[in-house]
Amino acid sequence: MVIAGAGMTGRRVRKALAMKAFLKSDLFLRFLGGFAIGAVAMFALQPSDPPMFGTTAVAATQTHGQTHGTAR
């Protein structure tokens, strides 16, 4: 609970109480819970095999039939 002390105006107290009420709100708690479930699922469901397709860096190593780094 926020207690108005020295230098705390009524407006600051209302803002602090509104922030506390938002942090305890059902909307915020559901959002936070969904974010936590999503983060756990991202780590739990990672594929163990590398992707089937190569990366763009591998595809860009050849230009006009020559490999970069090869002197001709």
ABEGO torsion letter per residue (X at the ends): XBBBBBGBBAAAAAAAAAAAAAAABAAAAAAAAAAAAAAAAAAAABBABBBABBBAAAAAABBGGBBBGBBX
